[in-house]
Each structure stands twice: as structure tokens, then as C-alpha cells.
Amino acid sequence: MNPLLTSQQYNKNWLWRGDDLWHQRWNEVIDLQPELVEILTWNDWGESHYISPNPVYQSSIPSGAEWYVNSVVHSAWLNDLPYYIQAYKSGTPPPSSQYTEHLTFWYRLNPGSACPSNGTVCDDTAYQASYPPGQCNVDAIFFTVFTAGTASVSVRIGAGAPVTVTASSPGVFHSSVPFDGRIGGVAISATSNGTVLGPVKGPSITTTCQSQGVNWNAWVGGS
């Protein structure tokens, strides 16, 4: 999250970790079974808080937010909704006939220590205790595989060897693979019951940063 400094009274340039929240919140919805579910974003583009395609008109993005919003898409998260909605309605994982098996993944394009934070702090509670952003950001590629089988995921960063992570049980698999100092292009694929999802490529992780510092906003892609 790269919120803008929008008031002279307080600094809104804080970072909250949200890497796992899309998956965690839906799990809570499925477990708690509320009467109503609303996907609500807050200040959308200005706070990197959007689950949609990027806006058609630049005027929709608050001035100063363009550098961390443009070309940093979140729309692939929408592909997950058929599964989550059916699971919410039934209270149990839906059969594969009710959704398309796929993978969704996301990550920041800069390691957290690659560039100056330019005043961004990690907040446990807004307007209260703040810490250096390195205490709450995680340099990792996060992914969720939507499948009825047992997923095995391969993640490659740059020219290095791929890292493979395998689920411990059938069904939706959410996990992550750390950068471990690697930079370069990203490729991810998953196999499940003989079906291959991907490979899908993502933009490079780079230590070359814009003048504004680290882009804490996540790029989201999927099969």
C-alpha cells in the first residue's frame, strides 16, 4: 500500500501487510457464514486498495498515485470469485464443475530493501505505533491454486532454478516462495491430477526503483 500524504494534519504514508488477506478473509467468510458479503475497497487507487481492472481514465487516480498504480494490475483476483462465492453459499468447497481450475499469484516488483522507503512506515494501528517497513513487508511471491486435486507449484525467479512447493492435501492451496535475493522475470506453474496450470509469466523483480522509492503495491497475475 502506498497511500498519499493527503493532509497537513497527519501523514498517511503507511504500509500495512496484506499479502495473505484476500485468501484469509474469504476463508473467514466461509467459516463464519455471514448473511451478507460485500467486497469493499477503501480509497481504491490512492491507497493501492483495488480489486478490479485499472481505470480507463487517468483522472480516476489521485494525483501522485500514478507511479504505483499504472501497470500494476489487480484484476486477476476477480478470477477467484466463482470458487469463493460458491464455497460461501454452500459452506463447503464446491465441485470443480462450479469454477475454473486456475492459479493466481502476486508480488511486489521491488525488494523491500532495494530503494529508500521515502518516509513510508509500517503501522500496526493507523496513526499509532509505526516501524520501519522492513518489519512488516515480506519479499515473496504469494499464490493460490484453485483445484480439487493436490497442487504442486513451481516458481522461477530470473535465471535461477525453480522452487517447487507441494500441498499437503487436495483442494485450494495457498502459500508463498521467498525472493531469497533473486531478481529478474517471474514464471509460475502448477500441476494437479495431471493438469498443468500455466506457466504464467510476470514482470521482473528489480532493484531499479523510481525516484519515489520502493513500490509497495502488488502486481497480480494468473492463469
C-alpha atoms as a printed R data frame, in Angstrom:
    type eleno elety resid chain resno       x       y       z
1   ATOM     1    CA   MET     A     1   0.000   0.000   0.000
2   ATOM     2    CA   ASN     A     2   1.348   3.426  -0.976
3   ATOM     3    CA   PRO     A     3  -1.234   5.891   0.337
4   ATOM     4    CA   LEU     A     4  -0.838   9.551  -0.374
5   ATOM     5    CA   LEU     A     5   0.023  12.290   2.045
6   ATOM     6    CA   THR     A     6  -3.417  13.872   1.868
7   ATOM     7    CA   SER     A     7  -3.498  16.228   4.823
8   ATOM     8    CA   GLN     A     8  -1.213  18.645   6.563
9   ATOM     9    CA   GLN     A     9  -2.611  17.370   9.883
10  ATOM    10    CA   TYR     A    10  -1.243  13.809   9.618
11  ATOM    11    CA   ASN     A    11   0.928  11.612   7.455
12  ATOM    12    CA   LYS     A    12  -0.940   8.798   5.704
13  ATOM    13    CA   ASN     A    13   2.223   7.335   4.196
14  ATOM    14    CA   TRP     A    14   1.991   3.982   5.978
15  ATOM    15    CA   LEU     A    15   2.194   0.349   4.985
16  ATOM    16    CA   TRP     A    16   0.011  -2.492   6.202
17  ATOM    17    CA   ARG     A    17   0.868  -6.015   5.200
18  ATOM    18    CA   GLY     A    18  -1.914  -7.570   3.126
19  ATOM    19    CA   ASP     A    19  -0.161 -10.363   1.251
20  ATOM    20    CA   ASP     A    20  -2.422 -13.168   2.506
21  ATOM    21    CA   LEU     A    21  -5.573 -11.183   3.269
22  ATOM    22    CA   TRP     A    22  -7.574 -11.924   0.099
23  ATOM    23    CA   HIS     A    23  -7.380 -15.650   0.868
24  ATOM    24    CA   GLN     A    24  -7.667 -15.289   4.644
25  ATOM    25    CA   ARG     A    25 -10.718 -13.033   4.534
26  ATOM    26    CA   TRP     A    26 -12.590 -15.408   2.221
27  ATOM    27    CA   ASN     A    27 -11.765 -18.327   4.500
28  ATOM    28    CA   GLU     A    28 -13.235 -16.328   7.387
29  ATOM    29    CA   VAL     A    29 -16.358 -15.597   5.337
30  ATOM    30    CA   ILE     A    30 -16.774 -19.291   4.525
31  ATOM    31    CA   ASP     A    31 -16.285 -20.266   8.180
32  ATOM    32    CA   LEU     A    32 -18.448 -17.549   9.742
33  ATOM    33    CA   GLN     A    33 -21.235 -17.636   7.130
34  ATOM    34    CA   PRO     A    34 -22.449 -14.011   7.465
35  ATOM    35    CA   GLU     A    35 -25.811 -13.128   5.956
36  ATOM    36    CA   LEU     A    36 -24.250 -10.661   3.531
37  ATOM    37    CA   VAL     A    37 -20.844 -10.344   1.877
38  ATOM    38    CA   GLU     A    38 -19.674  -7.111   0.253
39  ATOM    39    CA   ILE     A    39 -16.341  -6.608  -1.489
40  ATOM    40    CA   LEU     A    40 -15.475  -3.120  -0.302
41  ATOM    41    CA   THR     A    41 -12.299  -1.291  -1.251
42  ATOM    42    CA   TRP     A    42 -11.108   1.810   0.548
43  ATOM    43    CA   ASN     A    43  -9.839   4.845  -1.344
44  ATOM    44    CA   ASP     A    44  -9.126   2.451  -4.223
45  ATOM    45    CA   TRP     A    45  -6.305   3.848  -6.373
46  ATOM    46    CA   GLY     A    46  -4.868   6.274  -3.857
47  ATOM    47    CA   GLU     A    47  -4.220   3.501  -1.350
48  ATOM    48    CA   SER     A    48  -3.473   0.610  -3.744
49  ATOM    49    CA   HIS     A    49  -6.710  -0.898  -2.482
50  ATOM    50    CA   TYR     A    50  -8.476  -2.083  -5.621
51  ATOM    51    CA   ILE     A    51  -9.793  -5.399  -6.873
52  ATOM    52    CA   SER     A    52 -10.671  -4.518 -10.445
53  ATOM    53    CA   PRO     A    53  -9.109  -3.601 -13.783
54  ATOM    54    CA   ASN     A    54  -7.129  -0.386 -13.757
55  ATOM    55    CA   PRO     A    55  -9.217   2.701 -14.521
56  ATOM    56    CA   VAL     A    56  -9.782   3.797 -18.098
57  ATOM    57    CA   TYR     A    57  -9.204   7.457 -17.272
58  ATOM    58    CA   GLN     A    58  -6.091   8.732 -15.524
59  ATOM    59    CA   SER     A    59  -8.245  11.315 -13.797
60  ATOM    60    CA   SER     A    60  -9.656   8.461 -11.681
61  ATOM    61    CA   ILE     A    61  -6.259   8.082  -9.994
62  ATOM    62    CA   PRO     A    62  -5.391  10.696  -7.374
63  ATOM    63    CA   SER     A    63  -2.539  12.954  -8.385
64  ATOM    64    CA   GLY     A    64   0.720  11.472  -7.172
65  ATOM    65    CA   ALA     A    65  -0.508   7.871  -7.107
66  ATOM    66    CA   GLU     A    66   0.050   7.164 -10.800
67  ATOM    67    CA   TRP     A    67   3.570   5.778 -10.394
68  ATOM    68    CA   TYR     A    68   2.491   2.906  -8.159
69  ATOM    69    CA   VAL     A    69  -0.869   2.197  -9.852
70  ATOM    70    CA   ASN     A    70  -0.207   2.350 -13.592
71  ATOM    71    CA   SER     A    71   0.763  -1.075 -14.971
72  ATOM    72    CA   VAL     A    72   0.330  -2.657 -11.523
73  ATOM    73    CA   VAL     A    73  -2.843  -4.635 -12.124
74  ATOM    74    CA   HIS     A    74  -5.046  -6.392  -9.556
75  ATOM    75    CA   SER     A    75  -7.808  -7.694 -11.831
76  ATOM    76    CA   ALA     A    76  -6.686 -11.356 -11.711
77  ATOM    77    CA   TRP     A    77  -8.073 -11.547  -8.161
78  ATOM    78    CA   LEU     A    78 -11.533 -11.392  -9.757
79  ATOM    79    CA   ASN     A    79 -10.912 -14.854 -11.275
80  ATOM    80    CA   ASP     A    80 -11.063 -16.312  -7.748
81  ATOM    81    CA   LEU     A    81 -14.622 -15.180  -7.049
82  ATOM    82    CA   PRO     A    82 -16.538 -18.128  -8.604
83  ATOM    83    CA   TYR     A    83 -14.792 -20.502  -6.210
84  ATOM    84    CA   TYR     A    84 -15.067 -18.322  -3.112
85  ATOM    85    CA   ILE     A    85 -18.697 -17.383  -3.760
86  ATOM    86    CA   GLN     A    86 -19.783 -20.985  -4.261
87  ATOM    87    CA   ALA     A    87 -17.853 -22.036  -1.142
88  ATOM    88    CA   TYR     A    88 -19.571 -19.255   0.823
89  ATOM    89    CA   LYS     A    89 -23.023 -20.233  -0.398
90  ATOM    90    CA   SER     A    90 -22.591 -23.921   0.339
91  ATOM    91    CA   GLY     A    91 -20.243 -23.692   3.324
92  ATOM    92    CA   THR     A    92 -18.004 -26.343   1.772
93  ATOM    93    CA   PRO     A    93 -15.515 -26.459  -1.130
94  ATOM    94    CA   PRO     A    94 -17.512 -26.537  -4.378
95  ATOM    95    CA   PRO     A    95 -17.061 -29.233  -7.029
96  ATOM    96    CA   SER     A    96 -14.684 -28.321  -9.837
97  ATOM    97    CA   SER     A    97 -17.648 -28.062 -12.211
98  ATOM    98    CA   GLN     A    98 -18.665 -24.835 -10.460
99  ATOM    99    CA   TYR     A    99 -15.388 -22.968 -11.079
100 ATOM   100    CA   THR     A   100 -12.417 -22.968 -13.429
101 ATOM   101    CA   GLU     A   101  -9.282 -24.532 -12.003
102 ATOM   102    CA   HIS     A   102  -6.578 -21.858 -12.075
103 ATOM   103    CA   LEU     A   103  -3.789 -20.204 -10.143
104 ATOM   104    CA   THR     A   104  -3.473 -16.593  -9.014
105 ATOM   105    CA   PHE     A   105  -0.224 -15.031  -7.831
106 ATOM   106    CA   TRP     A   106   1.034 -11.648  -6.678
107 ATOM   107    CA   TYR     A   107   4.213  -9.949  -5.558
108 ATOM   108    CA   ARG     A   108   5.912  -6.576  -5.287
109 ATOM   109    CA   LEU     A   109   8.229  -5.565  -8.113
110 ATOM   110    CA   ASN     A   110  10.917  -4.230  -5.753
111 ATOM   111    CA   PRO     A   111  12.537  -5.981  -2.796
112 ATOM   112    CA   GLY     A   112  11.773  -4.034   0.353
113 ATOM   113    CA   SER     A   113  15.399  -3.017   0.878
114 ATOM   114    CA   ALA     A   114  16.111  -2.150  -2.751
115 ATOM   115    CA   CYS     A   115  15.289   1.543  -2.541
116 ATOM   116    CA   PRO     A   116  14.615   4.267   0.008
117 ATOM   117    CA   SER     A   117  11.274   3.975   1.792
118 ATOM   118    CA   ASN     A   118  10.826   7.754   1.447
119 ATOM   119    CA   GLY     A   119   9.032   8.078   4.743
120 ATOM   120    CA   THR     A   120   6.782   5.030   4.450
121 ATOM   121    CA   VAL     A   121   6.339   3.314   7.818
122 ATOM   122    CA   CYS     A   122   4.758   0.033   8.869
123 ATOM   123    CA   ASP     A   123   1.740   0.662  11.081
124 ATOM   124    CA   ASP     A   124   0.158  -1.868  13.413
125 ATOM   125    CA   THR     A   125  -2.635   0.591  14.067
126 ATOM   126    CA   ALA     A   126  -3.285   3.681  11.986
127 ATOM   127    CA   TYR     A   127  -1.987   6.927  13.493
128 ATOM   128    CA   GLN     A   128  -0.365   4.978  16.335
129 ATOM   129    CA   ALA     A   129   2.815   2.876  16.622
130 ATOM   130    CA   SER     A   130   4.933   2.876  13.472
131 ATOM   131    CA   TYR     A   131   8.000   0.870  12.494
132 ATOM   132    CA   PRO     A   132  10.411   0.641   9.568
133 ATOM   133    CA   PRO     A   133   8.610  -1.022   6.629
134 ATOM   134    CA   GLY     A   134  11.058  -3.931   6.672
135 ATOM   135    CA   GLN     A   135   9.322  -5.182   9.814
136 ATOM   136    CA   CYS     A   136   6.051  -5.922   8.032
137 ATOM   137    CA   ASN     A   137   6.811  -6.363   4.340
138 ATOM   138    CA   VAL     A   138   7.738  -9.803   3.027
139 ATOM   139    CA   ASP     A   139   9.827 -10.334  -0.111
140 ATOM   140    CA   ALA     A   140   7.918 -13.272  -1.550
141 ATOM   141    CA   ILE     A   141   5.692 -14.453  -4.376
142 ATOM   142    CA   PHE     A   142   2.291 -15.358  -2.971
143 ATOM   143    CA   PHE     A   143  -0.064 -17.704  -4.794
144 ATOM   144    CA   THR     A   144  -3.352 -19.568  -4.510
145 ATOM   145    CA   VAL     A   145  -4.156 -22.606  -6.655
146 ATOM   146    CA   PHE     A   146  -7.859 -23.360  -7.096
147 ATOM   147    CA   THR     A   147  -8.163 -27.077  -7.701
148 ATOM   148    CA   ALA     A   148  -9.858 -30.190  -6.377
149 ATOM   149    CA   GLY     A   149  -6.615 -32.155  -6.630
150 ATOM   150    CA   THR     A   150  -3.312 -31.914  -4.805
151 ATOM   151    CA   ALA     A   151  -1.371 -28.990  -6.258
152 ATOM   152    CA   SER     A   152   2.357 -28.787  -6.844
153 ATOM   153    CA   VAL     A   153   3.621 -25.297  -7.685
154 ATOM   154    CA   SER     A   154   6.855 -24.332  -9.424
155 ATOM   155    CA   VAL     A   155   8.160 -20.764  -9.138
156 ATOM   156    CA   ARG     A   156  11.168 -19.441 -11.055
157 ATOM   157    CA   ILE     A   157  12.732 -16.031 -10.469
158 ATOM   158    CA   GLY     A   158  15.285 -14.841 -13.004
159 ATOM   159    CA   ALA     A   159  17.782 -17.402 -14.248
160 ATOM   160    CA   GLY     A   160  17.793 -19.400 -11.024
161 ATOM   161    CA   ALA     A   161  16.490 -22.909 -10.534
162 ATOM   162    CA   PRO     A   162  12.755 -23.184  -9.929
163 ATOM   163    CA   VAL     A   163  11.455 -23.703  -6.406
164 ATOM   164    CA   THR     A   164   8.709 -26.297  -6.054
165 ATOM   165    CA   VAL     A   165   6.137 -26.330  -3.254
166 ATOM   166    CA   THR     A   166   3.552 -29.106  -2.902
167 ATOM   167    CA   ALA     A   167   0.287 -29.010  -0.982
168 ATOM   168    CA   SER     A   168  -0.160 -31.396   1.923
169 ATOM   169    CA   SER     A   169  -3.750 -32.227   0.953
170 ATOM   170    CA   PRO     A   170  -6.163 -31.870  -2.000
171 ATOM   171    CA   GLY     A   171  -8.050 -28.673  -2.634
172 ATOM   172    CA   VAL     A   172  -7.221 -24.962  -2.668
173 ATOM   173    CA   PHE     A   173  -3.545 -24.376  -1.930
174 ATOM   174    CA   HIS     A   174  -2.300 -21.008  -0.662
175 ATOM   175    CA   SER     A   175   1.394 -20.468   0.016
176 ATOM   176    CA   SER     A   176   4.427 -18.368  -0.970
177 ATOM   177    CA   VAL     A   177   8.021 -18.605  -2.183
178 ATOM   178    CA   PRO     A   178  10.563 -16.029  -0.907
179 ATOM   179    CA   PHE     A   179  12.675 -13.924  -3.247
180 ATOM   180    CA   ASP     A   180  15.832 -15.067  -1.406
181 ATOM   181    CA   GLY     A   181  17.769 -12.247  -3.038
182 ATOM   182    CA   ARG     A   182  16.830 -13.267  -6.572
183 ATOM   183    CA   ILE     A   183  15.746 -10.724  -9.167
184 ATOM   184    CA   GLY     A   184  14.510 -10.996 -12.747
185 ATOM   185    CA   GLY     A   185  11.435 -12.257 -14.532
186 ATOM   186    CA   VAL     A   186   8.937 -14.480 -12.752
187 ATOM   187    CA   ALA     A   187   7.339 -17.666 -14.100
188 ATOM   188    CA   ILE     A   188   4.915 -19.849 -12.166
189 ATOM   189    CA   SER     A   189   3.024 -23.026 -12.977
190 ATOM   190    CA   ALA     A   190   1.033 -25.628 -11.086
191 ATOM   191    CA   THR     A   191   0.153 -29.258 -11.682
192 ATOM   192    CA   SER     A   192  -2.816 -31.066 -10.179
193 ATOM   193    CA   ASN     A   193  -4.052 -34.557 -11.072
194 ATOM   194    CA   GLY     A   194  -2.092 -34.376 -14.314
195 ATOM   195    CA   THR     A   195  -3.496 -30.980 -15.298
196 ATOM   196    CA   VAL     A   196  -0.968 -28.197 -15.851
197 ATOM   197    CA   LEU     A   197  -1.985 -24.625 -14.977
198 ATOM   198    CA   GLY     A   198   0.304 -22.138 -16.642
199 ATOM   199    CA   PRO     A   199   3.107 -21.408 -16.920
200 ATOM   200    CA   VAL     A   200   2.293 -17.746 -16.374
201 ATOM   201    CA   LYS     A   201   4.943 -15.056 -16.561
202 ATOM   202    CA   GLY     A   202   5.082 -11.873 -14.522
203 ATOM   203    CA   PRO     A   203   7.169  -8.697 -14.751
204 ATOM   204    CA   SER     A   204  10.695  -8.639 -13.389
205 ATOM   205    CA   ILE     A   205  11.568  -8.159  -9.774
206 ATOM   206    CA   THR     A   206  14.102  -5.368  -9.928
207 ATOM   207    CA   THR     A   207  16.324  -3.299  -7.687
208 ATOM   208    CA   THR     A   208  15.984  -0.393 -10.131
209 ATOM   209    CA   CYS     A   209  13.473   1.883  -8.464
210 ATOM   210    CA   GLN     A   210  11.636   5.032  -9.341
211 ATOM   211    CA   SER     A   211  12.595   8.263  -7.664
212 ATOM   212    CA   GLN     A   212   9.714   7.864  -5.226
213 ATOM   213    CA   GLY     A   213  11.302   4.752  -3.705
214 ATOM   214    CA   VAL     A   214  10.015   1.224  -3.226
215 ATOM   215    CA   ASN     A   215   6.704   0.406  -4.893
216 ATOM   216    CA   TRP     A   216   4.860  -1.444  -2.128
217 ATOM   217    CA   ASN     A   217   1.905  -2.142  -4.418
218 ATOM   218    CA   ALA     A   218   1.487  -5.756  -5.588
219 ATOM   219    CA   TRP     A   219   1.315  -6.866  -9.205
220 ATOM   220    CA   VAL     A   220  -1.315  -9.610  -9.637
221 ATOM   221    CA   GLY     A   221  -1.450 -12.227 -12.389
222 ATOM   222    CA   GLY     A   222  -2.920 -15.625 -13.059
223 ATOM   223    CA   SER     A   223  -3.665 -18.476 -15.423
